[in-house]
Amino acid sequence: QHYKSITFIEKIAMSISSEATLKSDAASRKRRKLWLGAGFVGCIAGSIAFAGPFLTPVLRKHCLPYLPATENTVL
């Protein structure tokens, strides 16, 4: 059987390439998480922007206290 002898420089090159692969995998996972977070926040903001005009009259009706009109406000 013939085994290829690996030189010291080849060992260093292999370790550097495997470290670079691990760093790029970590960076792509981080980038994916950021995109998912941004998408989630965008969906929430879009839902609030869409539902806001329908919900504000309801909230205004229930959250604002009743203030009866006075003679100054009627005139």
C-alpha positions in Angstrom: 0.0 0.0 0.0 1.2 3.4 -0.8 0.3 6.3 1.5 0.8 9.9 0.4 2.8 11.8 2.9 1.2 15.1 3.8 3.6 18.0 4.3 3.4 20.5 7.1 2.4 23.3 4.6 -0.5 21.1 3.3 -1.7 20.5 6.9 -1.7 24.2 7.6 -3.6 24.9 4.3 -6.2 22.3 5.1 -6.8 23.7 8.6 -7.1 27.2 7.3 -9.6 26.1 4.6 -11.7 24.2 7.2 -11.6 27.3 9.6 -12.7 29.5 6.7 -15.6 27.1 5.9 -16.7 27.1 9.5 -16.6 31.0 9.6 -18.6 31.3 6.4 -21.2 28.8 7.7 -21.5 30.8 10.9 -21.8 34.0 8.9 -24.5 32.6 6.6 -26.4 31.3 9.7 -26.2 34.7 11.3 -27.3 36.4 8.1 -30.3 34.0 7.8 -31.3 34.8 11.4 -31.1 38.5 10.7 -33.3 38.1 7.6 -35.9 36.0 9.5 -36.0 38.6 12.3 -36.4 41.4 9.8 -39.2 39.5 8.0 -40.9 38.9 11.3 -40.7 42.6 12.4 -41.9 43.6 8.9 -44.9 41.4 9.1 -45.8 42.7 12.5 -45.4 46.3 11.4 -47.4 45.7 8.3 -50.2 44.1 10.3 -50.3 47.0 12.6 -50.3 49.5 9.7 -53.1 47.6 8.0 -55.3 47.1 11.1 -54.6 50.5 12.6 -57.4 52.4 10.8 -59.9 49.8 11.8 -58.8 49.5 15.5 -58.4 53.2 16.4 -62.1 54.0 16.4 -62.7 51.0 18.7 -59.9 52.0 21.0 -61.0 55.7 21.0 -64.6 54.6 21.9 -63.5 52.5 24.9 -60.4 54.2 26.1 -61.4 57.9 26.1 -63.6 59.0 29.0 -67.0 60.5 28.4 -67.0 64.2 28.7 -70.4 65.9 28.6 -70.7 69.0 26.6 -70.9 72.3 28.5 -72.6 75.5 27.4 -69.3 76.9 26.2 -68.6 74.0 23.9 -72.2 74.0 22.5 -72.1 77.7 21.6 
